[in-house]
Amino acid sequence: MKKNLFTLFLFLLLAVNAKGQTKHTFTIADGNFVLDGKPIQIHSGEMHYARIPKPYWRHRLQMMKAMGLNAVATYVFWNYHETAPGVWDFKTENKDIAEYIKIAQEEGLYVILRPGPYVCAEWEFGGYPWFLRNIPGMVIRGNNPQYLAATKSYFTALYGQVKNLLVSNGGPIIMVQGENEFGSYVAQRKDIPLEEHKKYSAAVFQQLKDVGFNVPFFTSDGSWLFEGGALPGALPTANGEDDVAKLKEVVNKYNDGKGPYMVAEFYPGWLDHWAEEFPKVSNESVVKQTQKYLDAGVSFNYYMVHGGTNFGFTSGANYDGNHDIQPDLTTYDYDAPISEAGWGTEKYNALREILKNPKTPAVPAKISVISIPNIKLTKAVSLEYLKSKIKPVNADSPLTFEDLNQGHGYVWYSKKFKQPISGKLELKGLRDYAIVYVNGVKVAELNRYYKKYDCTIDVPFNATLDIIVENMGRINYGADIINSTKGIISPVIINGQTITGDWNMYQLPMDVVPNLTDAKNNAKVGAPAVYQGTFNLSAVGDTFLDMRDWGKGIVFVNGINIGRYWSVGPQQTLYLPGCWLKKGTNEIVIFEQKNDKVQTSVGTLETPILESLQPEKGEPK
């Protein structure tokens, strides 16, 4: 009897396990995406695991499924996982990409993986680890041994995490992208022969295959950029192409005269920069274009269906003719159908109406939102306190972040003058934002966005010049991505003279929350300061820190850097996920760079402010 019961138990266990491991087949054949032998249309949404707190991954994926989608696409951020040369992290915080993919499968979504190695994505350095710059001979996104060795190492590490999650092994990953928008880079780097570009993209594509990725591949580019971006053996898809006839024409040209046809980036919103208007895409236009794709049998991927947040120092930057850098906001709301805090918008509801079917699940409940009474800040400490605990690096000339082996945050440059000097201070190599002080008195704010690289300065006898420099995010798109060194990267010039000798560099990476345990309250107006306070909660929920009364800086809550703020807007609040709060005592620490007044408290709101532009608050004087 016991033997029979054990046999029955074993049979049931194996049956359940077999059900959990049900294998699917996915191919691209006869001009179609084919799942388990049947043609399908892919209705996907882009959503990045790194931009969502891990406890909220399932909720956001459920929101996607309830919108009527059948797949989720995600970039993989190389620099998020290789935290130092040869040091890999795929487990802590939001880095557990395998778990994210497993949850997607549990929620009935297939996965489209976009490993780069370059990803753009308004992400710091387009996904590249900052320390690649320190490898001799390294040229990113180029056909050189140093770079290709680094990409091979990355792909190998990633494959080790996701190999069991490929559709060929019973997982949900149905497609993998080869490189990313490479046609754009070919067009931007006409100084490199097309043949050399092609050698590079072919080499990276071969690496993906060599490490073990064995599912269908695709590329994504603007429809006019396929010549540079298309790869033999990968399906070309056209980003942002709303003309179905043109889409089919260009895909046919590079795919043996047949489909399937897909828009791998269909934009229901758009990216955002500090000091610029928050762009909007109308609900009507997104619904109309979606219906056009549905009617034509075109597959698509909303970029983004849910943007999330650029927590910490993860936001990248662009540039244009008017600005040498355009730093991306902390919010990555993107005017997407699912808001930064995971709320279904009117756009979401309208799209759900045309995408849902009888099997589409109900929309999950909204995560609770709370308002926290004004948080009293009991410590207000001059940044000098932290500086006093740092042993400086001394050199004849200012060193860059990379020279200092520092990726992010701030560097305090300081020099003592034995003789007076006055005139124009020139910081042509400023990367990216600086406040200048003489003997502790603020002289000027300089920054790369406004192309403000100089100011008048008067340094008296036996005085100290301090320049506190912030890295606002490395370039993530365009030819200038190869020039992403941070700090002061060229000589400091005063009155036409290069200032050399005895520069001290104090490193403030702010990679962990500042410790103010022994600090005394000594903050003063006009000098950078660190604030600390605690607050008690009887219940947790999402909220938004109200930073309208502050200048520029970053905020830690319970040790987590939730992002940058800057009074110029348009973002005036910071999203604070409830899953990072706790019942009882919570701690907040704010590093305020400008400190135009000594603060005593900070408030919260139940709705975000993302469209309040105040550019005059950031204009250097």
C-alpha positions as CSV (number, residue, x, y, z in Angstrom):
1,M,0.0,0.0,0.0
2,K,2.8,2.4,1.0
3,K,4.7,1.5,-2.2
4,N,1.6,2.2,-4.3
5,L,1.0,5.6,-2.6
6,F,4.6,6.5,-3.1
7,T,4.4,5.5,-6.8
8,L,1.2,7.6,-7.2
9,F,2.9,10.6,-5.4
10,L,5.9,10.3,-7.7
11,F,3.7,10.2,-10.8
12,L,1.8,13.3,-9.7
13,L,5.0,15.1,-8.9
14,L,6.5,14.3,-12.3
15,A,3.2,15.3,-14.0
16,V,3.2,18.7,-12.2
17,N,6.8,19.2,-13.0
18,A,6.3,18.3,-16.6
19,K,3.4,20.8,-16.8
20,G,5.7,23.5,-15.4
21,Q,8.3,22.7,-17.9
22,T,6.1,22.6,-21.0
23,K,8.2,23.3,-24.0
24,H,7.2,25.5,-26.9
25,T,8.7,25.9,-30.3
26,F,9.2,29.3,-31.9
27,T,10.6,29.9,-35.4
28,I,10.5,32.4,-38.1
29,A,9.3,30.6,-41.2
30,D,7.4,31.3,-44.4
31,G,7.1,35.0,-43.6
32,N,5.6,34.4,-40.2
33,F,6.4,34.2,-36.5
34,V,5.5,30.6,-35.8
35,L,4.7,29.4,-32.2
36,D,4.1,25.7,-31.7
37,G,3.5,25.4,-35.4
38,K,0.9,28.2,-35.7
39,P,1.5,31.7,-37.1
40,I,1.2,34.4,-34.4
41,Q,1.3,38.2,-34.2
42,I,3.5,39.6,-31.4
43,H,2.0,42.3,-29.3
44,S,4.8,43.3,-27.0
45,G,5.7,46.0,-24.6
46,E,9.2,47.2,-23.5
47,M,9.7,47.2,-19.8
48,H,13.2,47.2,-18.1
49,Y,13.7,45.2,-14.9
50,A,16.4,47.6,-13.7
51,R,13.9,50.5,-13.7
52,I,11.4,48.8,-11.4
53,P,11.8,47.7,-7.8
54,K,12.0,43.9,-7.8
55,P,9.0,43.5,-5.4
56,Y,6.9,45.3,-8.1
57,W,8.0,43.2,-11.1
58,R,5.0,40.9,-11.0
59,H,2.5,43.7,-10.6
60,R,3.9,45.5,-13.7
61,L,4.0,42.3,-15.8
62,Q,0.4,41.6,-14.7
63,M,-0.5,45.1,-15.9
64,M,1.0,44.3,-19.3
65,K,-0.9,41.0,-19.6
66,A,-4.1,42.8,-18.6
67,M,-3.5,45.3,-21.4
68,G,-3.8,42.5,-23.8
69,L,-0.1,42.0,-24.6
70,N,1.5,38.6,-25.1
71,A,5.2,39.5,-24.8
72,V,7.6,41.7,-22.9
73,A,10.9,43.1,-24.3
74,T,13.8,44.2,-22.2
75,Y,17.2,45.5,-22.8
76,V,20.0,44.0,-20.7
77,F,22.3,46.6,-19.2
78,W,25.9,45.4,-19.2
79,N,27.1,48.1,-16.8
80,Y,24.3,47.2,-14.3
81,H,25.8,43.7,-14.0
82,E,29.6,44.1,-14.4
83,T,30.0,46.3,-11.4
84,A,33.8,46.3,-11.6
85,P,36.2,44.7,-14.1
86,G,35.4,41.0,-14.1
87,V,33.0,41.3,-11.1
88,W,29.4,40.2,-12.1
89,D,26.2,40.7,-10.1
90,F,23.0,39.1,-11.4
91,K,21.3,38.6,-8.0
92,T,21.2,41.7,-5.7
93,E,18.6,44.4,-5.8
94,N,16.9,44.7,-9.2
95,K,19.7,42.7,-11.0
96,D,18.1,39.3,-10.9
97,I,17.2,39.2,-14.6
98,A,16.6,35.4,-14.6
99,E,13.9,35.9,-11.9
100,Y,12.3,38.7,-14.0
101,I,12.1,36.4,-17.0
102,K,10.7,33.6,-14.9
103,I,8.0,35.8,-13.5
104,A,7.1,36.9,-17.1
105,Q,6.6,33.3,-18.0
106,E,4.5,32.6,-15.0
107,E,2.3,35.5,-16.0
108,G,1.8,34.2,-19.5
109,L,4.2,36.5,-21.4
110,Y,6.9,35.6,-23.8
111,V,10.2,37.5,-23.6
112,I,12.2,39.3,-26.3
113,L,15.8,39.8,-25.0
114,R,17.9,42.8,-26.2
115,P,21.4,42.3,-24.8
116,G,23.2,45.0,-26.8
117,P,26.1,45.2,-26.0
118,Y,25.1,48.8,-26.7
119,V,21.5,49.6,-25.7
120,C,21.0,53.4,-25.8
121,A,17.8,53.4,-23.7
122,E,18.6,56.8,-22.1
123,W,20.7,54.7,-19.8
124,E,24.2,55.8,-18.5
125,F,26.8,55.3,-21.3
126,G,24.3,53.4,-23.4
127,G,24.9,50.4,-21.1
128,Y,28.7,50.3,-21.3
129,P,30.7,49.9,-18.1
130,W,32.5,53.2,-17.5
131,F,35.8,51.4,-16.9
132,L,36.1,50.2,-20.4
133,R,37.7,53.6,-21.2
134,N,40.6,52.6,-18.9
135,I,41.6,49.5,-21.0
136,P,44.5,50.3,-23.2
137,G,43.6,50.1,-26.9
138,M,39.9,49.9,-26.2
139,V,37.6,51.5,-28.7
140,I,33.9,50.9,-27.9
141,R,31.6,49.7,-30.6
142,G,34.5,49.0,-32.8
143,N,36.3,46.1,-34.4
144,N,39.2,45.8,-32.0
145,P,40.4,42.9,-30.0
146,Q,40.1,44.6,-26.6
147,Y,36.5,45.5,-27.1
148,L,35.5,42.2,-28.6
149,A,37.1,40.4,-25.7
150,A,35.0,42.4,-23.3
151,T,31.8,41.8,-25.2
152,K,32.5,38.0,-25.3
153,S,33.0,38.0,-21.6
154,Y,29.7,39.9,-21.1
155,F,27.7,37.6,-23.4
156,T,29.2,34.5,-21.7
157,A,28.2,35.8,-18.3
158,L,24.7,36.7,-19.5
159,Y,24.1,33.3,-21.2
160,G,25.0,31.6,-18.0
161,Q,22.0,33.3,-16.4
162,V,19.4,32.9,-19.1
163,K,20.3,29.7,-21.0
164,N,17.6,27.6,-19.3
165,L,15.1,30.4,-20.1
166,L,15.4,30.2,-23.9
167,V,12.4,28.8,-25.6
168,S,14.5,26.0,-27.0
169,N,15.1,24.9,-23.4
170,G,11.5,25.4,-22.1
171,G,11.7,29.0,-21.2
172,P,9.9,32.1,-22.5
173,I,12.7,33.8,-24.5
174,I,11.6,33.6,-28.1
175,M,13.9,36.1,-29.8
176,V,17.3,37.8,-29.2
177,Q,18.4,41.1,-30.8
178,G,21.8,41.3,-32.5
179,E,23.5,44.6,-31.6
180,N,21.1,47.6,-31.3
181,E,20.2,50.4,-33.8
182,F,23.6,49.9,-35.4
183,G,22.4,51.5,-38.6
184,S,22.2,54.8,-36.7
185,Y,25.7,54.5,-35.5
186,V,26.9,53.7,-39.1
187,A,25.2,56.9,-40.3
188,Q,26.8,58.9,-37.4
189,R,30.3,57.5,-37.9
190,K,30.9,58.1,-41.6
191,D,34.6,58.4,-40.7
192,I,34.6,54.6,-40.4
193,P,34.3,52.6,-43.6
194,L,31.1,50.6,-43.9
195,E,33.1,47.5,-44.5
196,E,34.8,48.0,-41.1
197,H,31.4,48.6,-39.4
198,K,30.1,45.4,-40.9
199,K,33.1,43.4,-39.6
200,Y,32.3,44.6,-36.1
201,S,28.5,43.9,-36.2
202,A,29.2,40.5,-37.7
203,A,31.7,39.7,-35.0
204,V,29.4,40.6,-32.2
205,F,26.5,38.7,-33.8
206,Q,28.7,35.6,-34.1
207,Q,29.7,35.9,-30.4
208,L,26.0,35.7,-29.4
209,K,25.7,32.5,-31.4
210,D,29.0,31.1,-30.2
211,V,28.1,31.4,-26.5
212,G,24.9,29.4,-27.1
213,F,22.0,31.7,-28.0
214,N,20.0,29.5,-30.4
215,V,16.7,31.2,-30.8
216,P,15.7,33.5,-33.7
217,F,17.6,36.8,-34.0
218,F,16.5,40.2,-35.1
219,T,17.9,43.7,-35.7
220,S,16.1,47.0,-35.2
221,D,16.8,50.3,-37.0
222,G,15.0,53.1,-38.6
223,S,13.7,51.9,-42.0
224,W,16.2,54.1,-43.9
225,L,19.1,52.7,-41.9
226,F,18.9,49.0,-42.8
227,E,22.0,49.1,-45.0
228,G,24.2,49.7,-42.0
229,G,22.3,47.8,-39.4
230,A,20.9,44.6,-41.1
231,L,22.6,41.3,-40.3
232,P,22.5,38.2,-42.5
233,G,20.5,35.6,-40.5
234,A,18.6,38.1,-38.4
235,L,15.1,39.5,-39.1
236,P,15.2,43.2,-39.8
237,T,12.6,45.2,-37.9
238,A,11.9,48.9,-38.4
239,N,11.8,51.2,-35.4
240,G,9.1,54.0,-35.4
241,E,7.8,53.1,-38.8
242,D,4.1,54.0,-39.1
243,D,3.8,53.4,-42.9
244,V,2.9,49.8,-43.3
245,A,3.6,49.8,-47.0
246,K,7.1,51.2,-46.4
247,L,7.7,48.8,-43.6
248,K,7.0,45.8,-45.8
249,E,9.0,47.2,-48.7
250,V,12.2,47.7,-46.7
251,V,11.9,44.4,-44.8
252,N,11.3,42.6,-48.1
253,K,14.5,44.2,-49.5
254,Y,16.6,42.8,-46.7
255,N,14.8,39.6,-45.9
256,D,14.5,37.7,-49.2
257,G,11.2,39.3,-50.2
258,K,9.1,38.3,-47.2
259,G,8.2,39.0,-43.6
260,P,7.3,38.7,-40.9
261,Y,6.9,42.5,-40.4
262,M,7.5,44.0,-37.0
263,V,8.1,47.4,-35.5
264,A,10.5,46.6,-32.6
265,E,10.1,50.2,-31.2
266,F,6.6,51.7,-31.5
267,Y,6.7,54.9,-29.5
268,P,3.6,55.7,-27.4
269,G,5.6,58.4,-25.6
270,W,9.0,59.9,-25.8
271,L,12.2,60.5,-23.7
272,D,12.7,63.5,-21.4
273,H,15.6,65.8,-20.5
274,W,16.2,68.3,-17.7
275,A,15.4,71.9,-18.5
276,E,13.2,70.9,-21.5
277,E,9.5,70.4,-22.0
278,F,8.0,67.0,-21.1
279,P,6.9,65.6,-24.4
280,K,3.5,64.1,-25.0
281,V,2.1,61.7,-27.5
282,S,-1.7,61.8,-27.9
283,N,-3.8,58.8,-26.9
284,E,-5.7,59.1,-30.2
285,S,-2.6,58.8,-32.4
286,V,-1.3,55.7,-30.5
287,V,-4.6,53.9,-30.7
288,K,-5.0,54.8,-34.4
289,Q,-1.5,53.5,-35.2
290,T,-2.0,50.3,-33.1
291,Q,-5.2,49.6,-35.0
292,K,-3.4,50.1,-38.3
293,Y,-0.8,47.5,-37.3
294,L,-3.5,45.0,-36.1
295,D,-5.4,45.3,-39.3
296,A,-2.2,44.8,-41.4
297,G,-0.9,41.8,-39.3
298,V,2.1,43.7,-38.2
299,S,3.8,42.7,-35.0
300,F,4.9,45.5,-32.6
301,N,6.6,46.3,-29.4
302,Y,5.6,49.5,-27.5
303,Y,8.7,51.4,-26.4
304,M,7.9,52.0,-23.6
305,V,4.8,50.3,-22.3
306,H,6.1,51.1,-18.8
307,G,9.2,53.2,-18.3
308,G,9.8,53.2,-14.6
309,T,12.6,55.2,-13.0
310,N,16.3,55.9,-13.5
311,F,17.3,55.2,-9.9
312,G,20.7,56.2,-8.6
313,F,23.1,57.3,-11.2
314,T,21.7,55.2,-14.1
315,S,20.3,58.0,-16.3
316,G,22.2,58.8,-19.5
317,A,22.4,61.9,-21.6
318,N,22.0,63.1,-25.2
319,Y,23.3,66.3,-26.9
320,D,22.3,68.6,-29.8
321,G,23.5,71.7,-31.5
322,N,22.3,74.0,-28.7
323,H,23.5,71.9,-25.7
324,D,26.7,69.9,-25.2
325,I,24.8,67.6,-22.9
326,Q,21.1,66.9,-22.4
327,P,20.9,64.9,-19.2
328,D,18.0,62.5,-18.9
329,L,15.5,62.9,-16.1
330,T,15.3,60.6,-13.1
331,T,11.8,59.6,-14.1
332,Y,11.5,57.4,-17.1
333,D,7.7,57.8,-17.2
334,Y,7.9,58.3,-21.0
335,D,4.2,59.2,-21.2
336,A,3.8,55.5,-21.4
337,P,0.5,53.6,-21.1
338,I,1.5,52.4,-17.6
339,S,2.8,55.4,-15.6
340,E,6.1,55.5,-13.6
341,A,4.3,54.4,-10.5
342,G,2.5,51.5,-12.3
343,W,-0.8,53.2,-12.8
344,G,-3.0,52.5,-15.8
345,T,-3.5,55.7,-17.7
346,E,-6.2,56.8,-20.2
347,K,-3.8,55.6,-22.9
348,Y,-3.6,52.2,-21.2
349,N,-7.4,51.9,-21.0
350,A,-7.9,52.9,-24.7
351,L,-5.3,50.4,-25.9
352,R,-6.7,47.7,-23.7
353,E,-10.1,48.1,-25.4
354,I,-8.6,47.1,-28.8
355,L,-6.0,44.6,-27.6
356,K,-7.9,42.5,-25.1
357,N,-9.6,39.2,-25.8
358,P,-11.9,36.9,-23.8
359,K,-8.8,35.4,-22.0
360,T,-7.3,38.7,-21.0
361,P,-7.2,39.0,-17.2
362,A,-8.6,41.8,-15.2
363,V,-6.4,44.8,-14.4
364,P,-4.6,44.3,-11.1
365,A,-5.4,46.5,-8.2
366,K,-3.4,49.8,-7.9
367,I,-0.6,49.7,-5.4
368,S,-1.6,51.9,-2.4
369,V,-0.4,55.5,-2.3
370,I,0.3,57.3,1.0
371,S,1.0,60.9,2.0
372,I,3.7,61.3,4.6
373,P,3.4,64.3,6.9
374,N,6.3,66.8,6.5
375,I,9.5,65.1,7.3
376,K,11.6,67.0,9.8
377,L,15.3,67.2,8.9
378,T,17.3,67.0,12.2
379,K,20.8,67.2,10.7
380,A,22.1,69.8,8.3
381,V,25.8,69.2,7.7
382,S,28.3,71.0,5.5
383,L,29.8,68.7,2.8
384,E,33.1,69.8,4.3
385,Y,32.4,67.2,7.0
386,L,32.6,64.4,4.4
387,K,35.5,66.0,2.7
388,S,37.5,66.1,5.9
389,K,37.3,62.3,6.2
390,I,38.7,61.7,2.6
391,K,42.4,61.4,1.8
392,P,42.8,63.4,-1.4
393,V,44.6,62.4,-4.5
394,N,47.3,64.9,-5.4
395,A,48.5,65.7,-8.9
396,D,49.9,68.6,-10.9
397,S,46.7,68.9,-13.0
398,P,43.1,67.9,-12.3
399,L,42.4,64.2,-12.9
400,T,39.3,62.9,-14.6
401,F,36.8,60.5,-12.9
402,E,38.3,57.7,-14.9
403,D,41.8,58.6,-13.9
404,L,40.7,58.4,-10.3
405,N,39.0,55.0,-11.0
406,Q,35.6,56.5,-10.1
407,G,32.5,56.0,-12.2
408,H,29.8,58.2,-10.8
409,G,28.9,60.9,-8.3
410,Y,31.1,63.9,-7.6
411,V,34.8,65.0,-7.3
412,W,35.8,68.0,-5.2
413,Y,38.8,69.7,-6.9
414,S,40.8,72.0,-4.7
415,K,43.9,74.2,-5.0
416,K,45.7,76.6,-2.7
417,F,47.1,79.8,-4.3
418,K,50.1,81.4,-2.6
419,Q,49.9,84.4,-5.0
420,P,46.8,86.3,-6.1
421,I,45.3,85.9,-9.6
422,S,42.2,87.3,-11.2
423,G,40.4,87.3,-14.6
424,K,38.5,84.8,-16.6
425,L,38.3,81.2,-15.2
426,E,37.9,78.8,-18.2
427,L,36.8,75.2,-17.7
428,K,36.4,74.1,-21.3
429,G,36.8,70.5,-20.3
430,L,34.0,70.6,-17.6
431,R,32.0,67.3,-17.6
432,D,29.3,68.2,-16.5
433,Y,28.2,70.6,-13.8
434,A,30.3,72.6,-11.3
435,I,30.0,75.1,-8.5
436,V,33.0,77.3,-8.0
437,Y,34.1,78.7,-4.6
438,V,36.9,81.0,-3.5
439,N,37.6,80.7,0.2
440,G,34.3,78.9,0.7
441,V,32.3,81.7,-1.0
442,K,30.3,80.7,-4.1
443,V,31.5,82.4,-7.2
444,A,29.6,80.7,-10.1
445,E,27.6,77.7,-11.4
446,L,29.0,76.3,-14.6
447,N,27.5,73.6,-16.6
448,R,27.6,71.8,-20.0
449,Y,23.9,72.0,-20.7
450,Y,23.9,75.8,-20.9
451,K,27.4,75.8,-22.5
452,K,28.6,77.9,-19.6
453,Y,32.3,77.1,-19.2
454,D,33.7,80.3,-17.8
455,C,33.3,83.0,-15.2
456,T,35.1,86.0,-13.8
457,I,37.1,85.1,-10.7
458,D,39.3,86.9,-8.1
459,V,41.6,84.7,-6.1
460,P,43.4,86.7,-3.4
461,F,46.7,86.0,-1.7
462,N,46.8,82.7,0.2
463,A,43.3,81.7,-1.0
464,T,41.7,78.3,-1.9
465,L,39.9,77.6,-5.1
466,D,37.3,74.8,-4.9
467,I,35.4,73.3,-7.9
468,I,32.9,70.6,-7.0
469,V,32.1,68.7,-10.2
470,E,29.1,66.4,-10.9
471,N,28.9,63.7,-13.5
472,M,25.3,64.0,-14.8
473,G,25.4,60.8,-16.9
474,R,27.4,59.7,-19.8
475,I,26.2,60.1,-23.4
476,N,24.0,57.2,-24.5
477,Y,23.4,58.0,-28.2
478,G,25.3,59.4,-31.1
479,A,28.8,59.7,-32.4
480,D,30.0,61.5,-29.2
481,I,29.4,58.4,-27.1
482,I,33.1,57.6,-27.6
483,N,33.9,60.9,-25.7
484,S,32.4,60.1,-22.3
485,T,35.2,61.0,-19.9
486,K,33.9,62.9,-16.8
487,G,35.2,65.5,-14.4
488,I,37.7,68.2,-15.5
489,I,39.2,66.8,-18.6
490,S,41.3,69.8,-19.9
491,P,43.5,72.4,-18.2
492,V,42.1,74.9,-15.8
493,I,42.9,78.4,-17.1
494,I,42.7,81.7,-15.3
495,N,43.5,85.0,-17.0
496,G,45.1,83.0,-19.9
497,Q,47.4,81.0,-17.6
498,T,47.2,77.2,-17.2
499,I,46.9,76.5,-13.4
500,T,49.2,73.5,-12.5
501,G,50.8,72.1,-9.4
502,D,49.4,70.7,-6.2
503,W,45.8,70.0,-7.1
504,N,43.9,67.9,-4.6
505,M,41.0,65.7,-5.6
506,Y,38.5,64.5,-3.0
507,Q,36.3,61.6,-4.3
508,L,32.6,61.6,-3.5
509,P,31.1,58.8,-5.5
510,M,28.0,58.7,-3.2
511,D,27.7,55.0,-3.9
512,V,26.6,54.5,-0.4
513,V,24.5,56.8,1.9
514,P,26.7,59.3,3.7
515,N,27.2,58.6,7.4
516,L,26.4,61.6,9.5
517,T,26.5,59.8,12.9
518,D,29.1,62.0,14.4
519,A,28.4,65.1,12.4
520,K,27.3,68.4,13.9
521,N,24.9,70.8,12.4
522,N,27.0,73.4,10.5
523,A,25.4,73.8,7.1
524,K,25.5,77.3,5.7
525,V,23.7,79.1,2.8
526,G,25.5,78.8,-0.5
527,A,27.7,75.8,0.5
528,P,26.8,72.2,-0.3
529,A,25.2,70.3,2.5
530,V,23.9,66.9,3.5
531,Y,20.6,66.6,5.4
532,Q,19.2,63.8,7.4
533,G,15.9,63.0,9.0
534,T,13.7,60.1,10.1
535,F,10.0,59.5,9.8
536,N,7.7,56.8,11.2
537,L,5.0,54.9,9.3
538,S,2.2,52.7,10.5
539,A,1.5,51.6,6.9
540,V,3.6,51.7,3.7
541,G,2.7,52.7,0.2
542,D,4.1,54.6,-2.8
543,T,4.6,58.4,-2.5
544,F,6.4,61.2,-4.2
545,L,8.9,63.5,-2.6
546,D,8.2,67.1,-3.2
547,M,11.5,68.7,-4.2
548,R,10.1,72.1,-5.5
549,D,11.8,74.0,-2.7
550,W,15.2,72.5,-3.3
551,G,18.0,73.2,-5.8
552,K,20.0,70.3,-7.1
553,G,21.1,67.0,-5.6
554,I,20.2,63.4,-4.8
555,V,18.1,61.6,-2.2
556,F,18.7,58.4,-0.3
557,V,15.8,56.7,1.5
558,N,16.6,53.7,3.7
559,G,20.0,53.6,2.1
560,I,18.7,53.5,-1.5
561,N,19.6,56.3,-3.9
562,I,16.2,57.1,-5.5
563,G,17.7,59.6,-8.0
564,R,18.6,63.1,-8.9
565,Y,16.4,66.3,-8.6
566,W,17.0,69.7,-10.2
567,S,14.9,72.8,-9.8
568,V,14.9,73.5,-13.5
569,G,12.3,70.7,-13.9
570,P,10.2,69.6,-15.6
571,Q,10.3,66.9,-13.0
572,Q,9.7,68.3,-9.5
573,T,9.0,65.1,-7.5
574,L,10.9,61.9,-6.9
575,Y,9.0,58.6,-7.0
576,L,9.5,56.7,-3.7
577,P,8.3,53.1,-4.0
578,G,6.4,51.8,-1.0
579,C,8.3,48.5,-1.1
580,W,11.4,50.4,-0.1
581,L,9.7,51.8,3.0
582,K,9.0,49.9,6.2
583,K,6.6,50.1,9.2
584,G,8.3,52.0,12.0
585,T,11.4,54.2,11.5
586,N,12.6,55.2,8.1
587,E,15.6,57.4,7.2
588,I,16.1,60.0,4.5
589,V,19.4,61.6,3.5
590,I,19.6,64.5,1.0
591,F,22.7,65.8,-0.6
592,E,21.9,69.4,-1.7
593,Q,24.6,70.9,-4.0
594,K,23.4,74.5,-4.3
595,N,21.9,75.0,-0.8
596,D,20.6,78.5,-1.5
597,K,18.9,78.2,1.9
598,V,19.2,75.9,4.9
599,Q,16.3,73.4,4.8
600,T,14.4,72.1,7.7
601,S,11.9,69.7,6.2
602,V,10.8,67.9,3.1
603,G,7.3,67.0,2.0
604,T,5.5,64.4,-0.1
605,L,2.7,64.3,-2.6
606,E,0.3,61.6,-3.7
607,T,0.7,62.5,-7.4
608,P,3.9,63.4,-9.3
609,I,4.8,66.7,-10.9
610,L,6.5,66.0,-14.2
611,E,5.6,69.0,-16.3
612,S,6.7,72.0,-14.3
613,L,9.5,73.6,-16.3
614,Q,11.5,76.3,-14.4
615,P,14.7,76.8,-16.6
616,E,15.5,80.2,-15.1
617,K,16.3,78.3,-11.8
618,G,19.2,76.6,-13.5
619,E,20.6,79.4,-15.6
620,P,24.2,80.1,-14.4
621,K,24.7,83.6,-13.2
